C-alpha cells in the first residue's frame, strides 16, 4: 500500500471511526488486572539467613536478602 493510498484512506475515515480504532489499538495491549485482593507487606530489612518471623508473618527471599512479609 503506497503512502498516498494510506493518506486517502485516512482522509475518508470519519473522526469517530478513527477514535474507535485508536481506543481498540490501545486496549489490545493492556494486561488484565488481577482479581487477587490480597496485599503483601514486607519489612525493609535484609537478613543473610532465613529469619524467624513474628506470628502472622512469613519469611520471603528477595534476591540475596531474606525478610518477613504478611498479607492484608
Phi and psi in degrees as GROMACS dihedral restraints (atoms count N, CA, C in turn):
[ dihedral_restraints ]
;  ai    aj    ak    al  type     phi  dphi    fc
    3     4     5     6     1   -80.4    20    10
    4     5     6     7     1   163.9    20    10
    6     7     8     9     1   -62.9    20    10
    7     8     9    10     1   -40.4    20    10
    9    10    11    12     1   -66.5    20    10
   10    11    12    13     1   -34.9    20    10
   12    13    14    15     1   -67.9    20    10
   13    14    15    16     1   -40.8    20    10
   15    16    17    18     1   -63.0    20    10
   16    17    18    19     1   -42.1    20    10
   18    19    20    21     1   -63.3    20    10
   19    20    21    22     1   -40.2    20    10
   21    22    23    24     1   -63.0    20    10
   22    23    24    25     1   -40.5    20    10
   24    25    26    27     1   -63.7    20    10
   25    26    27    28     1   -44.7    20    10
   27    28    29    30     1   -64.8    20    10
   28    29    30    31     1   -36.3    20    10
   30    31    32    33     1   -65.6    20    10
   31    32    33    34     1   -31.7    20    10
   33    34    35    36     1   -88.3    20    10
   34    35    36    37     1   -10.6    20    10
   36    37    38    39     1   -71.9    20    10
   37    38    39    40     1   138.2    20    10
   39    40    41    42     1   -76.7    20    10
   40    41    42    43     1   149.3    20    10
   42    43    44    45     1   -56.0    20    10
   43    44    45    46     1   -36.1    20    10
   45    46    47    48     1   -67.8    20    10
   46    47    48    49     1   -36.4    20    10
   48    49    50    51     1   -64.5    20    10
   49    50    51    52     1   -42.1    20    10
   51    52    53    54     1   -63.1    20    10
   52    53    54    55     1   -42.5    20    10
   54    55    56    57     1   -63.8    20    10
   55    56    57    58     1   -42.5    20    10
   57    58    59    60     1   -63.9    20    10
   58    59    60    61     1   -44.2    20    10
   60    61    62    63     1   -63.9    20    10
   61    62    63    64     1   -38.4    20    10
   63    64    65    66     1   -65.3    20    10
   64    65    66    67     1   -41.5    20    10
   66    67    68    69     1   -65.9    20    10
   67    68    69    70     1   -43.5    20    10
   69    70    71    72     1   -61.8    20    10
   70    71    72    73     1   -40.5    20    10
   72    73    74    75     1   -65.5    20    10
   73    74    75    76     1   -38.1    20    10
   75    76    77    78     1   -69.7    20    10
   76    77    78    79     1   -40.2    20    10
   78    79    80    81     1   -75.5    20    10
   79    80    81    82     1   -26.5    20    10
   81    82    83    84     1   -59.5    20    10
   82    83    84    85     1   -31.6    20    10
   84    85    86    87     1   -95.7    20    10
   85    86    87    88     1     2.7    20    10
   87    88    89    90     1   -80.7    20    10
   88    89    90    91     1   129.4    20    10
   90    91    92    93     1   -79.3    20    10
   91    92    93    94     1   136.1    20    10
   93    94    95    96     1   -64.4    20    10
   94    95    96    97     1   140.9    20    10
   96    97    98    99     1   -71.6    20    10
   97    98    99   100     1   148.2    20    10
   99   100   101   102     1   -74.5    20    10
  100   101   102   103     1   149.6    20    10
  102   103   104   105     1   -96.3    20    10
  103   104   105   106     1    -1.2    20    10
  105   106   107   108     1   -71.6    20    10
  106   107   108   109     1   120.1    20    10
  108   109   110   111     1  -100.0    20    10
  109   110   111   112     1     9.8    20    10
  111   112   113   114     1   -84.4    20    10
  112   113   114   115     1   144.9    20    10
  114   115   116   117     1  -119.4    20    10
  115   116   117   118     1   127.7    20    10
  117   118   119   120     1   -94.6    20    10
  118   119   120   121     1   128.4    20    10
  120   121   122   123     1  -116.9    20    10
  121   122   123   124     1   129.8    20    10
  123   124   125   126     1  -123.1    20    10
  124   125   126   127     1   150.3    20    10
  126   127   128   129     1   -73.3    20    10
  127   128   129   130     1   152.5    20    10
  129   130   131   132     1   -95.4    20    10
  130   131   132   133     1    61.1    20    10
  132   133   134   135     1  -135.6    20    10
  133   134   135   136     1   146.0    20    10
  135   136   137   138     1  -115.8    20    10
  136   137   138   139     1   108.1    20    10
  138   139   140   141     1   -95.2    20    10
  139   140   141   142     1   143.6    20    10
  141   142   143   144     1   -73.1    20    10
  142   143   144   145     1   -30.1    20    10
  144   145   146   147     1  -122.5    20    10
  145   146   147   148     1   163.9    20    10
  147   148   149   150     1   -59.8    20    10
  148   149   150   151     1   121.9    20    10
  150   151   152   153     1   -82.8    20    10
  151   152   153   154     1   162.0    20    10
  153   154   155   156     1   -92.5    20    10
  154   155   156   157     1   115.4    20    10
  156   157   158   159     1   -94.9    20    10
  157   158   159   160     1   156.9    20    10
  159   160   161   162     1   -65.6    20    10
  160   161   162   163     1   166.1    20    10
  162   163   164   165     1   -59.4    20    10
  163   164   165   166     1   132.1    20    10
  165   166   167   168     1    90.4    20    10
  166   167   168   169     1    -5.1    20    10
  168   169   170   171     1  -113.9    20    10
  169   170   171   172     1   157.4    20    10
  171   172   173   174     1  -141.3    20    10
  172   173   174   175     1   149.4    20    10
  174   175   176   177     1   -74.5    20    10
  175   176   177   178     1   141.5    20    10
  177   178   179   180     1  -137.1    20    10
  178   179   180   181     1   134.1    20    10
  180   181   182   183     1   -95.0    20    10
  181   182   183   184     1   123.4    20    10
  183   184   185   186     1  -120.2    20    10
  184   185   186   187     1    99.4    20    10
  186   187   188   189     1    69.8    20    10
  187   188   189   190     1  -120.5    20    10
  189   190   191   192     1   -96.3    20    10
  190   191   192   193     1    -3.7    20    10
  192   193   194   195     1  -103.4    20    10
  193   194   195   196     1   148.1    20    10
  195   196   197   198     1  -107.8    20    10
  196   197   198   199     1   144.8    20    10
  198   199   200   201     1  -149.6    20    10
  199   200   201   202     1   176.8    20    10
  201   202   203   204     1  -111.2    20    10
  202   203   204   205     1   136.2    20    10
  204   205   206   207     1  -128.6    20    10
  205   206   207   208     1   160.9    20    10
  207   208   209   210     1  -143.5    20    10
  208   209   210   211     1   161.8    20    10
  210   211   212   213     1  -113.2    20    10
  211   212   213   214     1   141.9    20    10
